[in-house]
Amino acid sequence: MNFFKSYIRRNSFNRHPKAKLLALGGLLFSLGVVTSVATTYAWYTINVLASLPNLNVKITNDTSFDLTIDLLNKTRRINHDDKDHIDEDGNFTGYTLADMDYDPDIGLNDVSGMFASEWMDNADPLTTMPRFRRSYGPTPSSPEASSEATQGYLQTTLLLNASKDCDIYLSTDTGIISADTEETASKKGKELAKLQKVTNTIRLSFYSDDGYYIAYQQDPGVMRNTYYGGPLDMNGDGYYDYVDGKEVFYGEYENSDAINYKHNDEDTAPYEEALRDTFHANHAPGVDYVDAYDREHPNDDIGVNKEDSVNIYELIYDENEPLRPLQSVCSIKAGVEKRLVFSLYCEGWDLDMTDAIESASFNINLGFIALLK
């Protein structure tokens, strides 16, 4: 199965330096989330903190241009001028997490963007909601054991309208920041540097009739791809999972016959507990193990699907760098409503999604900017 074989992507381009900035930070919201692990073998459960600011529309000084953003949840459409979202001075007060159907009792769980072609093949940009896969259970059964996640991620539909043709980018307000400090790390019994890597696991996705874009934020200078496949230690026993004497190769890939196996005759001990995580374990004695698999540079013959994502920097318009190649989130035609589905989730196949970030906390800011075509 080819990942995103129906993928739609507009070509990147250089924006002319005289492009008019119409609505800096047209949309801005902030989320605070904290991770907590319920079991030692799963990926991680994330709960959004309460009483934080959410969606806030900024007013542009350009009176000749109007950009409005309404929200469509499971029960109704909430207009930007809804009386319940306007204060006594006529200012928009923002959409809440409840408006976005977020259930704080469930929180956000690690999920994955794998098997996206299953919903992309027959997707309708006017009705389709992107779908994600939930984490594998502690007892492996087959490499295809992953099932669709019905909860554990934040997803909302934004309805954008503009009075002029424009392209929508992320603004420089956008970013993911660790909220941990030396003090909080000490209370959690964790290393601060490791807790801060939680920001690497966050994914923002945007879906409209212009395409589907997944954005990530990595540590400065880090160039790392995420692949949806490989052996895992899901029960935390220090050995890669195996069934009937053969290691399980989890994930989304095309050719299982290309996976090389060898029999392990050594009496290997479990992986050192202090260093143990889902991605790092030893081969159990007496099993056929996956031989010489490089998770960051997998064998092309296996056809492990790679996350089709871009660094969030590629979606951000910075007026100080007007000639930098960019990718717009979507485009809007004057008077034609644009449906944009925004999803926030933690990618379970990201190599930093391990016990090291248990209890990590982070904040997310997301801003949109509209540029005249």
Contacts in CASP RR format, 6 or more apart in sequence:
PFRMAT RR
TARGET T0000
AUTHOR 0000-0000-0000
METHOD contacts of the structure
MODEL  1
MNFFKSYIRRNSFNRHPKAKLLALGGLLFSLGVVTSVATTYAWYTINVLA
SLPNLNVKITNDTSFDLTIDLLNKTRRINHDDKDHIDEDGNFTGYTLADM
DYDPDIGLNDVSGMFASEWMDNADPLTTMPRFRRSYGPTPSSPEASSEAT
QGYLQTTLLLNASKDCDIYLSTDTGIISADTEETASKKGKELAKLQKVTN
TIRLSFYSDDGYYIAYQQDPGVMRNTYYGGPLDMNGDGYYDYVDGKEVFY
GEYENSDAINYKHNDEDTAPYEEALRDTFHANHAPGVDYVDAYDREHPND
DIGVNKEDSVNIYELIYDENEPLRPLQSVCSIKAGVEKRLVFSLYCEGWD
LDMTDAIESASFNINLGFIALLK
1 115 0 8 1.000
1 117 0 8 1.000
1 118 0 8 1.000
1 252 0 8 1.000
1 254 0 8 1.000
1 305 0 8 1.000
2 117 0 8 1.000
2 254 0 8 1.000
3 114 0 8 1.000
3 116 0 8 1.000
3 117 0 8 1.000
3 228 0 8 1.000
3 252 0 8 1.000
3 305 0 8 1.000
3 306 0 8 1.000
3 308 0 8 1.000
4 116 0 8 1.000
4 117 0 8 1.000
4 120 0 8 1.000
4 212 0 8 1.000
4 308 0 8 1.000
5 117 0 8 1.000
5 120 0 8 1.000
5 121 0 8 1.000
6 117 0 8 1.000
6 120 0 8 1.000
6 121 0 8 1.000
6 123 0 8 1.000
7 120 0 8 1.000
7 211 0 8 1.000
7 212 0 8 1.000
7 308 0 8 1.000
8 210 0 8 1.000
8 211 0 8 1.000
8 212 0 8 1.000
9 211 0 8 1.000
9 213 0 8 1.000
9 327 0 8 1.000
10 210 0 8 1.000
10 211 0 8 1.000
10 327 0 8 1.000
10 328 0 8 1.000
10 331 0 8 1.000
12 314 0 8 1.000
12 325 0 8 1.000
12 326 0 8 1.000
12 327 0 8 1.000
13 325 0 8 1.000
13 326 0 8 1.000
14 323 0 8 1.000
14 324 0 8 1.000
14 325 0 8 1.000
14 326 0 8 1.000
15 317 0 8 1.000
15 322 0 8 1.000
15 323 0 8 1.000
15 326 0 8 1.000
15 371 0 8 1.000
16 322 0 8 1.000
17 322 0 8 1.000
17 323 0 8 1.000
19 322 0 8 1.000
19 371 0 8 1.000
19 372 0 8 1.000
20 371 0 8 1.000
20 372 0 8 1.000
21 319 0 8 1.000
21 369 0 8 1.000
21 371 0 8 1.000
22 60 0 8 1.000
22 62 0 8 1.000
22 65 0 8 1.000
22 67 0 8 1.000
22 164 0 8 1.000
22 166 0 8 1.000
22 370 0 8 1.000
22 371 0 8 1.000
22 372 0 8 1.000
23 58 0 8 1.000
23 60 0 8 1.000
23 62 0 8 1.000
23 65 0 8 1.000
23 67 0 8 1.000
23 368 0 8 1.000
23 369 0 8 1.000
23 370 0 8 1.000
24 58 0 8 1.000
24 60 0 8 1.000
24 171 0 8 1.000
24 369 0 8 1.000
25 58 0 8 1.000
25 171 0 8 1.000
25 173 0 8 1.000
25 367 0 8 1.000
25 368 0 8 1.000
25 369 0 8 1.000
26 57 0 8 1.000
26 58 0 8 1.000
26 60 0 8 1.000
26 67 0 8 1.000
26 69 0 8 1.000
26 171 0 8 1.000
26 367 0 8 1.000
26 368 0 8 1.000
26 369 0 8 1.000
26 370 0 8 1.000
27 55 0 8 1.000
27 56 0 8 1.000
27 57 0 8 1.000
27 58 0 8 1.000
27 69 0 8 1.000
27 158 0 8 1.000
27 366 0 8 1.000
27 367 0 8 1.000
27 368 0 8 1.000
28 55 0 8 1.000
28 56 0 8 1.000
28 57 0 8 1.000
28 58 0 8 1.000
28 171 0 8 1.000
28 173 0 8 1.000
28 365 0 8 1.000
28 366 0 8 1.000
28 367 0 8 1.000
28 368 0 8 1.000
29 53 0 8 1.000
29 54 0 8 1.000
29 55 0 8 1.000
29 56 0 8 1.000
29 94 0 8 1.000
29 95 0 8 1.000
29 365 0 8 1.000
29 366 0 8 1.000
29 367 0 8 1.000
30 52 0 8 1.000
30 53 0 8 1.000
30 54 0 8 1.000
30 363 0 8 1.000
30 364 0 8 1.000
30 365 0 8 1.000
31 48 0 8 1.000
31 52 0 8 1.000
31 54 0 8 1.000
31 97 0 8 1.000
31 154 0 8 1.000
31 344 0 8 1.000
31 363 0 8 1.000
31 364 0 8 1.000
32 48 0 8 1.000
32 49 0 8 1.000
32 52 0 8 1.000
32 179 0 8 1.000
32 361 0 8 1.000
32 362 0 8 1.000
32 363 0 8 1.000
32 364 0 8 1.000
33 46 0 8 1.000
33 47 0 8 1.000
33 48 0 8 1.000
33 49 0 8 1.000
33 108 0 8 1.000
33 361 0 8 1.000
33 362 0 8 1.000
33 363 0 8 1.000
33 364 0 8 1.000
34 46 0 8 1.000
34 47 0 8 1.000
34 49 0 8 1.000
34 179 0 8 1.000
34 359 0 8 1.000
34 360 0 8 1.000
34 361 0 8 1.000
35 44 0 8 1.000
35 45 0 8 1.000
35 46 0 8 1.000
35 47 0 8 1.000
35 198 0 8 1.000
35 346 0 8 1.000
35 357 0 8 1.000
35 358 0 8 1.000
35 359 0 8 1.000
35 360 0 8 1.000
35 361 0 8 1.000
36 44 0 8 1.000
36 45 0 8 1.000
36 46 0 8 1.000
36 47 0 8 1.000
36 358 0 8 1.000
36 359 0 8 1.000
37 44 0 8 1.000
37 45 0 8 1.000
37 355 0 8 1.000
37 358 0 8 1.000
37 359 0 8 1.000
38 45 0 8 1.000
39 138 0 8 1.000
40 235 0 8 1.000
40 236 0 8 1.000
40 355 0 8 1.000
41 137 0 8 1.000
41 138 0 8 1.000
41 233 0 8 1.000
41 234 0 8 1.000
41 235 0 8 1.000
41 236 0 8 1.000
41 278 0 8 1.000
42 110 0 8 1.000
42 135 0 8 1.000
42 137 0 8 1.000
42 138 0 8 1.000
42 234 0 8 1.000
43 109 0 8 1.000
43 110 0 8 1.000
43 111 0 8 1.000
43 135 0 8 1.000
43 278 0 8 1.000
43 346 0 8 1.000
43 348 0 8 1.000
43 353 0 8 1.000
44 109 0 8 1.000
44 110 0 8 1.000
44 346 0 8 1.000
44 353 0 8 1.000
44 357 0 8 1.000
44 358 0 8 1.000
45 107 0 8 1.000
45 108 0 8 1.000
45 109 0 8 1.000
45 110 0 8 1.000
46 107 0 8 1.000
46 108 0 8 1.000
46 109 0 8 1.000
46 110 0 8 1.000
46 152 0 8 1.000
46 346 0 8 1.000
47 104 0 8 1.000
47 107 0 8 1.000
47 108 0 8 1.000
48 97 0 8 1.000
48 102 0 8 1.000
48 104 0 8 1.000
48 107 0 8 1.000
48 108 0 8 1.000
48 154 0 8 1.000
49 361 0 8 1.000
50 104 0 8 1.000
53 94 0 8 1.000
54 94 0 8 1.000
54 95 0 8 1.000
54 96 0 8 1.000
54 97 0 8 1.000
54 99 0 8 1.000
54 100 0 8 1.000
55 69 0 8 1.000
55 71 0 8 1.000
55 94 0 8 1.000
55 95 0 8 1.000
55 99 0 8 1.000
56 92 0 8 1.000
56 93 0 8 1.000
56 94 0 8 1.000
57 68 0 8 1.000
57 69 0 8 1.000
57 80 0 8 1.000
57 92 0 8 1.000
57 94 0 8 1.000
60 67 0 8 1.000
64 163 0 8 1.000
64 164 0 8 1.000
65 162 0 8 1.000
65 163 0 8 1.000
65 164 0 8 1.000
65 166 0 8 1.000
65 370 0 8 1.000
65 372 0 8 1.000
66 161 0 8 1.000
66 162 0 8 1.000
66 163 0 8 1.000
67 160 0 8 1.000
67 161 0 8 1.000
67 162 0 8 1.000
67 163 0 8 1.000
67 166 0 8 1.000
67 370 0 8 1.000
68 80 0 8 1.000
68 160 0 8 1.000
68 161 0 8 1.000
68 162 0 8 1.000
69 80 0 8 1.000
69 158 0 8 1.000
69 159 0 8 1.000
69 160 0 8 1.000
69 161 0 8 1.000
69 368 0 8 1.000
70 77 0 8 1.000
70 78 0 8 1.000
70 79 0 8 1.000
70 80 0 8 1.000
70 158 0 8 1.000
70 159 0 8 1.000
70 161 0 8 1.000
71 77 0 8 1.000
71 78 0 8 1.000
71 95 0 8 1.000
71 99 0 8 1.000
71 100 0 8 1.000
71 156 0 8 1.000
71 157 0 8 1.000
71 158 0 8 1.000
71 159 0 8 1.000
72 78 0 8 1.000
72 156 0 8 1.000
72 157 0 8 1.000
72 158 0 8 1.000
72 159 0 8 1.000
73 99 0 8 1.000
73 100 0 8 1.000
73 101 0 8 1.000
73 156 0 8 1.000
73 157 0 8 1.000
74 101 0 8 1.000
77 159 0 8 1.000
78 85 0 8 1.000
78 95 0 8 1.000
78 99 0 8 1.000
80 92 0 8 1.000
81 92 0 8 1.000
85 92 0 8 1.000
85 93 0 8 1.000
85 94 0 8 1.000
85 95 0 8 1.000
86 92 0 8 1.000
86 93 0 8 1.000
87 93 0 8 1.000
97 104 0 8 1.000
97 154 0 8 1.000
99 156 0 8 1.000
100 154 0 8 1.000
100 155 0 8 1.000
100 156 0 8 1.000
101 156 0 8 1.000
102 154 0 8 1.000
103 151 0 8 1.000
106 151 0 8 1.000
106 152 0 8 1.000
107 151 0 8 1.000
107 152 0 8 1.000
108 152 0 8 1.000
108 153 0 8 1.000
108 154 0 8 1.000
108 344 0 8 1.000
108 345 0 8 1.000
108 346 0 8 1.000
109 134 0 8 1.000
109 135 0 8 1.000
109 149 0 8 1.000
109 151 0 8 1.000
109 152 0 8 1.000
109 153 0 8 1.000
109 346 0 8 1.000
110 135 0 8 1.000
110 201 0 8 1.000
110 345 0 8 1.000
110 346 0 8 1.000
110 347 0 8 1.000
110 348 0 8 1.000
110 353 0 8 1.000
111 132 0 8 1.000
111 133 0 8 1.000
111 134 0 8 1.000
111 135 0 8 1.000
111 149 0 8 1.000
111 152 0 8 1.000
111 153 0 8 1.000
111 345 0 8 1.000
111 346 0 8 1.000
111 347 0 8 1.000
111 348 0 8 1.000
112 132 0 8 1.000
112 133 0 8 1.000
112 134 0 8 1.000
112 135 0 8 1.000
112 146 0 8 1.000
112 228 0 8 1.000
112 347 0 8 1.000
112 348 0 8 1.000
112 349 0 8 1.000
113 132 0 8 1.000
113 133 0 8 1.000
113 203 0 8 1.000
113 214 0 8 1.000
113 228 0 8 1.000
113 307 0 8 1.000
113 345 0 8 1.000
113 347 0 8 1.000
114 133 0 8 1.000
114 146 0 8 1.000
114 228 0 8 1.000
114 229 0 8 1.000
114 251 0 8 1.000
114 252 0 8 1.000
114 305 0 8 1.000
114 349 0 8 1.000
115 133 0 8 1.000
115 146 0 8 1.000
115 228 0 8 1.000
115 252 0 8 1.000
116 130 0 8 1.000
116 131 0 8 1.000
116 212 0 8 1.000
116 308 0 8 1.000
118 131 0 8 1.000
119 128 0 8 1.000
119 130 0 8 1.000
119 131 0 8 1.000
120 212 0 8 1.000
125 207 0 8 1.000
125 208 0 8 1.000
125 209 0 8 1.000
125 211 0 8 1.000
125 339 0 8 1.000
126 209 0 8 1.000
126 339 0 8 1.000
128 207 0 8 1.000
128 341 0 8 1.000
129 155 0 8 1.000
129 157 0 8 1.000
129 207 0 8 1.000
129 341 0 8 1.000
130 155 0 8 1.000
130 205 0 8 1.000
130 207 0 8 1.000
130 212 0 8 1.000
130 341 0 8 1.000
130 343 0 8 1.000
131 148 0 8 1.000
131 149 0 8 1.000
132 148 0 8 1.000
132 149 0 8 1.000
132 153 0 8 1.000
132 343 0 8 1.000
132 345 0 8 1.000
133 146 0 8 1.000
133 147 0 8 1.000
133 148 0 8 1.000
133 149 0 8 1.000
134 146 0 8 1.000
134 147 0 8 1.000
134 148 0 8 1.000
134 149 0 8 1.000
134 150 0 8 1.000
135 146 0 8 1.000
135 348 0 8 1.000
136 145 0 8 1.000
136 146 0 8 1.000
136 232 0 8 1.000
136 234 0 8 1.000
136 250 0 8 1.000
137 145 0 8 1.000
137 234 0 8 1.000
138 234 0 8 1.000
138 235 0 8 1.000
139 235 0 8 1.000
140 234 0 8 1.000
140 241 0 8 1.000
140 242 0 8 1.000
140 243 0 8 1.000
140 248 0 8 1.000
140 250 0 8 1.000
141 243 0 8 1.000
142 243 0 8 1.000
142 248 0 8 1.000
143 248 0 8 1.000
143 249 0 8 1.000
143 250 0 8 1.000
143 251 0 8 1.000
143 253 0 8 1.000
143 256 0 8 1.000
144 251 0 8 1.000
145 250 0 8 1.000
146 250 0 8 1.000
146 251 0 8 1.000
152 345 0 8 1.000
153 343 0 8 1.000
153 344 0 8 1.000
153 345 0 8 1.000
153 346 0 8 1.000
154 343 0 8 1.000
154 344 0 8 1.000
154 345 0 8 1.000
155 341 0 8 1.000
155 342 0 8 1.000
155 343 0 8 1.000
155 344 0 8 1.000
156 341 0 8 1.000
156 342 0 8 1.000
157 339 0 8 1.000
157 340 0 8 1.000
157 341 0 8 1.000
157 342 0 8 1.000
158 339 0 8 1.000
158 340 0 8 1.000
158 341 0 8 1.000
158 342 0 8 1.000
159 337 0 8 1.000
159 338 0 8 1.000
159 339 0 8 1.000
159 340 0 8 1.000
160 168 0 8 1.000
160 330 0 8 1.000
160 332 0 8 1.000
160 337 0 8 1.000
160 338 0 8 1.000
160 340 0 8 1.000
161 332 0 8 1.000
161 335 0 8 1.000
161 336 0 8 1.000
161 337 0 8 1.000
161 338 0 8 1.000
162 332 0 8 1.000
162 334 0 8 1.000
162 335 0 8 1.000
162 370 0 8 1.000
163 334 0 8 1.000
163 335 0 8 1.000
164 334 0 8 1.000
164 372 0 8 1.000
164 373 0 8 1.000
165 331 0 8 1.000
165 332 0 8 1.000
165 333 0 8 1.000
165 334 0 8 1.000
165 372 0 8 1.000
165 373 0 8 1.000
166 331 0 8 1.000
166 332 0 8 1.000
166 370 0 8 1.000
166 371 0 8 1.000
166 372 0 8 1.000
166 373 0 8 1.000
167 328 0 8 1.000
167 330 0 8 1.000
167 331 0 8 1.000
167 332 0 8 1.000
167 370 0 8 1.000
167 371 0 8 1.000
167 373 0 8 1.000
168 328 0 8 1.000
168 329 0 8 1.000
168 330 0 8 1.000
168 331 0 8 1.000
168 332 0 8 1.000
168 338 0 8 1.000
168 340 0 8 1.000
168 368 0 8 1.000
168 369 0 8 1.000
168 370 0 8 1.000
169 315 0 8 1.000
169 316 0 8 1.000
169 317 0 8 1.000
169 326 0 8 1.000
169 328 0 8 1.000
169 329 0 8 1.000
169 368 0 8 1.000
169 369 0 8 1.000
169 371 0 8 1.000
170 215 0 8 1.000
170 312 0 8 1.000
170 315 0 8 1.000
170 316 0 8 1.000
170 317 0 8 1.000
170 329 0 8 1.000
170 366 0 8 1.000
170 367 0 8 1.000
170 368 0 8 1.000
170 369 0 8 1.000
171 316 0 8 1.000
171 317 0 8 1.000
171 367 0 8 1.000
171 368 0 8 1.000
171 369 0 8 1.000
172 316 0 8 1.000
172 317 0 8 1.000
172 318 0 8 1.000
173 365 0 8 1.000
173 366 0 8 1.000
173 367 0 8 1.000
174 312 0 8 1.000
174 315 0 8 1.000
174 316 0 8 1.000
174 365 0 8 1.000
174 366 0 8 1.000
174 367 0 8 1.000
175 217 0 8 1.000
175 312 0 8 1.000
175 364 0 8 1.000
175 365 0 8 1.000
175 366 0 8 1.000
176 199 0 8 1.000
176 202 0 8 1.000
176 217 0 8 1.000
176 312 0 8 1.000
176 362 0 8 1.000
176 363 0 8 1.000
176 364 0 8 1.000
177 199 0 8 1.000
177 362 0 8 1.000
177 363 0 8 1.000
177 364 0 8 1.000
177 365 0 8 1.000
178 195 0 8 1.000
178 196 0 8 1.000
178 198 0 8 1.000
178 199 0 8 1.000
178 360 0 8 1.000
178 361 0 8 1.000
178 362 0 8 1.000
179 361 0 8 1.000
179 362 0 8 1.000
179 363 0 8 1.000
180 188 0 8 1.000
180 192 0 8 1.000
180 195 0 8 1.000
180 196 0 8 1.000
180 360 0 8 1.000
180 361 0 8 1.000
180 362 0 8 1.000
181 192 0 8 1.000
182 192 0 8 1.000
184 361 0 8 1.000
185 191 0 8 1.000
185 192 0 8 1.000
185 195 0 8 1.000
188 195 0 8 1.000
188 358 0 8 1.000
188 359 0 8 1.000
190 356 0 8 1.000
190 358 0 8 1.000
190 359 0 8 1.000
190 360 0 8 1.000
191 356 0 8 1.000
194 356 0 8 1.000
194 357 0 8 1.000
195 356 0 8 1.000
195 357 0 8 1.000
195 359 0 8 1.000
195 360 0 8 1.000
195 361 0 8 1.000
196 360 0 8 1.000
197 219 0 8 1.000
197 352 0 8 1.000
197 356 0 8 1.000
197 357 0 8 1.000
197 360 0 8 1.000
198 352 0 8 1.000
198 357 0 8 1.000
198 360 0 8 1.000
198 361 0 8 1.000
198 362 0 8 1.000
199 217 0 8 1.000
199 219 0 8 1.000
199 362 0 8 1.000
200 216 0 8 1.000
200 217 0 8 1.000
200 218 0 8 1.000
200 219 0 8 1.000
200 222 0 8 1.000
200 350 0 8 1.000
200 352 0 8 1.000
201 346 0 8 1.000
201 347 0 8 1.000
201 348 0 8 1.000
201 350 0 8 1.000
201 352 0 8 1.000
201 353 0 8 1.000
201 357 0 8 1.000
202 216 0 8 1.000
202 217 0 8 1.000
202 344 0 8 1.000
202 345 0 8 1.000
202 346 0 8 1.000
202 347 0 8 1.000
202 362 0 8 1.000
202 364 0 8 1.000
203 214 0 8 1.000
203 215 0 8 1.000
203 216 0 8 1.000
203 309 0 8 1.000
203 343 0 8 1.000
203 344 0 8 1.000
203 345 0 8 1.000
203 346 0 8 1.000
203 347 0 8 1.000
204 214 0 8 1.000
204 215 0 8 1.000
204 216 0 8 1.000
204 312 0 8 1.000
204 342 0 8 1.000
204 343 0 8 1.000
204 344 0 8 1.000
204 364 0 8 1.000
204 366 0 8 1.000
205 212 0 8 1.000
205 213 0 8 1.000
205 214 0 8 1.000
205 215 0 8 1.000
205 341 0 8 1.000
205 342 0 8 1.000
205 343 0 8 1.000
205 345 0 8 1.000
206 212 0 8 1.000
206 213 0 8 1.000
206 215 0 8 1.000
206 329 0 8 1.000
206 330 0 8 1.000
206 340 0 8 1.000
206 341 0 8 1.000
206 342 0 8 1.000
206 343 0 8 1.000
207 213 0 8 1.000
207 340 0 8 1.000
207 341 0 8 1.000
207 343 0 8 1.000
208 329 0 8 1.000
208 330 0 8 1.000
208 338 0 8 1.000
208 339 0 8 1.000
208 340 0 8 1.000
208 341 0 8 1.000
209 330 0 8 1.000
209 338 0 8 1.000
209 339 0 8 1.000
210 328 0 8 1.000
210 329 0 8 1.000
210 330 0 8 1.000
210 331 0 8 1.000
211 330 0 8 1.000
213 309 0 8 1.000
213 310 0 8 1.000
213 315 0 8 1.000
213 327 0 8 1.000
213 329 0 8 1.000
214 307 0 8 1.000
214 308 0 8 1.000
214 309 0 8 1.000
214 310 0 8 1.000
215 309 0 8 1.000
215 310 0 8 1.000
215 311 0 8 1.000
215 312 0 8 1.000
215 314 0 8 1.000
215 315 0 8 1.000
216 226 0 8 1.000
216 309 0 8 1.000
216 310 0 8 1.000
216 311 0 8 1.000
216 312 0 8 1.000
216 347 0 8 1.000
216 350 0 8 1.000
217 311 0 8 1.000
217 312 0 8 1.000
218 224 0 8 1.000
218 311 0 8 1.000
224 296 0 8 1.000
224 351 0 8 1.000
225 296 0 8 1.000
225 306 0 8 1.000
225 307 0 8 1.000
226 306 0 8 1.000
226 307 0 8 1.000
226 309 0 8 1.000
226 347 0 8 1.000
226 349 0 8 1.000
226 350 0 8 1.000
226 351 0 8 1.000
227 295 0 8 1.000
227 296 0 8 1.000
227 298 0 8 1.000
227 304 0 8 1.000
227 305 0 8 1.000
227 306 0 8 1.000
227 307 0 8 1.000
227 349 0 8 1.000
228 251 0 8 1.000
228 252 0 8 1.000
228 253 0 8 1.000
228 304 0 8 1.000
228 305 0 8 1.000
228 306 0 8 1.000
228 307 0 8 1.000
228 349 0 8 1.000
229 249 0 8 1.000
229 250 0 8 1.000
229 251 0 8 1.000
229 252 0 8 1.000
229 253 0 8 1.000
229 295 0 8 1.000
229 298 0 8 1.000
229 304 0 8 1.000
229 305 0 8 1.000
229 349 0 8 1.000
230 249 0 8 1.000
230 250 0 8 1.000
230 251 0 8 1.000
230 290 0 8 1.000
230 293 0 8 1.000
230 295 0 8 1.000
230 298 0 8 1.000
230 304 0 8 1.000
231 240 0 8 1.000
231 241 0 8 1.000
231 247 0 8 1.000
231 248 0 8 1.000
231 249 0 8 1.000
231 250 0 8 1.000
231 281 0 8 1.000
231 289 0 8 1.000
231 290 0 8 1.000
231 293 0 8 1.000
232 240 0 8 1.000
232 241 0 8 1.000
232 248 0 8 1.000
232 250 0 8 1.000
232 278 0 8 1.000
232 279 0 8 1.000
232 281 0 8 1.000
233 239 0 8 1.000
233 240 0 8 1.000
233 241 0 8 1.000
233 271 0 8 1.000
233 276 0 8 1.000
233 277 0 8 1.000
233 278 0 8 1.000
233 279 0 8 1.000
233 280 0 8 1.000
233 281 0 8 1.000
234 241 0 8 1.000
234 278 0 8 1.000
235 241 0 8 1.000
236 276 0 8 1.000
236 278 0 8 1.000
236 281 0 8 1.000
237 270 0 8 1.000
238 270 0 8 1.000
238 271 0 8 1.000
238 273 0 8 1.000
238 276 0 8 1.000
238 281 0 8 1.000
238 282 0 8 1.000
239 268 0 8 1.000
239 270 0 8 1.000
239 271 0 8 1.000
239 281 0 8 1.000
239 282 0 8 1.000
239 283 0 8 1.000
239 284 0 8 1.000
240 247 0 8 1.000
240 248 0 8 1.000
240 281 0 8 1.000
240 282 0 8 1.000
240 283 0 8 1.000
240 284 0 8 1.000
240 289 0 8 1.000
240 290 0 8 1.000
241 247 0 8 1.000
241 248 0 8 1.000
241 250 0 8 1.000
242 248 0 8 1.000
242 284 0 8 1.000
242 287 0 8 1.000
242 288 0 8 1.000
242 289 0 8 1.000
245 286 0 8 1.000
245 287 0 8 1.000
245 288 0 8 1.000
246 261 0 8 1.000
246 287 0 8 1.000
246 288 0 8 1.000
247 261 0 8 1.000
247 283 0 8 1.000
247 284 0 8 1.000
247 287 0 8 1.000
247 288 0 8 1.000
247 289 0 8 1.000
247 290 0 8 1.000
249 256 0 8 1.000
249 259 0 8 1.000
249 290 0 8 1.000
251 304 0 8 1.000
252 304 0 8 1.000
252 305 0 8 1.000
253 302 0 8 1.000
253 303 0 8 1.000
253 304 0 8 1.000
253 305 0 8 1.000
254 302 0 8 1.000
254 303 0 8 1.000
254 305 0 8 1.000
255 301 0 8 1.000
255 302 0 8 1.000
255 303 0 8 1.000
256 302 0 8 1.000
258 299 0 8 1.000
258 301 0 8 1.000
258 302 0 8 1.000
258 303 0 8 1.000
259 290 0 8 1.000
259 293 0 8 1.000
259 302 0 8 1.000
260 290 0 8 1.000
260 291 0 8 1.000
260 292 0 8 1.000
260 293 0 8 1.000
260 299 0 8 1.000
261 288 0 8 1.000
261 289 0 8 1.000
261 290 0 8 1.000
261 291 0 8 1.000
262 288 0 8 1.000
262 289 0 8 1.000
262 291 0 8 1.000
263 286 0 8 1.000
263 287 0 8 1.000
263 288 0 8 1.000
263 289 0 8 1.000
264 283 0 8 1.000
264 284 0 8 1.000
264 285 0 8 1.000
264 286 0 8 1.000
264 287 0 8 1.000
264 288 0 8 1.000
264 289 0 8 1.000
265 285 0 8 1.000
265 286 0 8 1.000
266 285 0 8 1.000
267 285 0 8 1.000
268 282 0 8 1.000
268 283 0 8 1.000
268 284 0 8 1.000
268 285 0 8 1.000
269 282 0 8 1.000
270 276 0 8 1.000
270 281 0 8 1.000
270 282 0 8 1.000
271 280 0 8 1.000
271 281 0 8 1.000
271 282 0 8 1.000
276 355 0 8 1.000
277 354 0 8 1.000
277 355 0 8 1.000
277 356 0 8 1.000
278 353 0 8 1.000
278 354 0 8 1.000
279 295 0 8 1.000
279 351 0 8 1.000
279 354 0 8 1.000
283 289 0 8 1.000
293 299 0 8 1.000
295 351 0 8 1.000
296 351 0 8 1.000
298 304 0 8 1.000
307 347 0 8 1.000
307 349 0 8 1.000
310 327 0 8 1.000
314 325 0 8 1.000
314 326 0 8 1.000
314 327 0 8 1.000
315 326 0 8 1.000
315 327 0 8 1.000
315 328 0 8 1.000
315 329 0 8 1.000
316 326 0 8 1.000
317 326 0 8 1.000
317 369 0 8 1.000
317 371 0 8 1.000
318 324 0 8 1.000
329 340 0 8 1.000
329 368 0 8 1.000
330 338 0 8 1.000
330 340 0 8 1.000
331 338 0 8 1.000
331 373 0 8 1.000
332 338 0 8 1.000
332 370 0 8 1.000
342 366 0 8 1.000
344 364 0 8 1.000
346 353 0 8 1.000
347 353 0 8 1.000
END
